[in-house]
Amino acid sequence: MPLVNGKLLVNFIQEQQVMGGAFNTTNLETTVGILDAIEETKIPSFIQIAPSNIELAGYEGIVEMVERKAKQMDTPVALHLDHGKKMEDFKAAVRAGFTSVMIDGAEFDFEENIRYTKEAVDFAKAYGVPVEAELGAIKGKEDDHVNEADCKTDPKQVKEFVERTGCDLLAVSVGNVHGMDEEPCIDFDLLAEIEKESPVPLVIHGGSGIASEQLQKMKDYNVVKINVASELRQSYIQSIGHAYDENHQEANLIAVLTSAKNSVQKKTIEKIKELND
């Protein structure tokens, strides 16, 4: 089927009472591996890419790649921009045909984050594309330096932020972290407070390092999207490294890359099942 609008995908996720994964791609092999996994599990999901990983394919290239594969699928999938910090990247993704986009203004203070996010929402609205925003800085981003006191989402700000920006999804910081270098410590009491205040569904970033039982529990707090990136990248890199270790003279590139694609597919299936057990 064609790529699905992100808001419609969230409706599918909620109707089926499942947890939607959002899996980060970079290139052809990771894209095909992720989409094959989504089709095999039949769980509506997001495939996404951040601007920091777009340089190999470009926005139009990623859209063409995902779109071509999605047309062969029966399971709904949306293409999402992850962590669009610069407005130029955000607009490029919308214009290229992404069906869901994130604007990340978490580095700004509350008022500037609202202004920046609303500007993005107003732009995307003309294209009918839903917007994910972020309130509270999530630790572990390569270019962010935040301490524990600064990073958690303030539930008192949630309702005002959503209403004034018009965002469709809200990424929150409740002890979740990006990458595998820091230990997440999920504050479910805080998540419960945020859920009561939020007029829109919630998103959790940093799903790679969170324990299975905690991931599954998040559905009870109106979390509809959990981002997974590091585990998929590790599986891809490890597969290629293993091929080299096995044979330093290996020159069969298609065999090596097919194995890497299969490793991403296997890991994505594991994560989808982990989110929905």
PyMOL commands that set and color helices and strands:
alter all, ss='L'
color gray80, all
select helices_A, chain A and resi 6-16+28-41+51-53+58-70+87-96+110-125+148-151+155-165+188-197+207-209+212-221+230-246+253-276
alter helices_A, ss='H'
color red, helices_A
select strands_A, chain A and resi 20-24+45-49+77-84+100-103+131-135+169-172+202-204+223-228
alter strands_A, ss='S'
color yellow, strands_A
deselect
rebuild
show_as cartoon
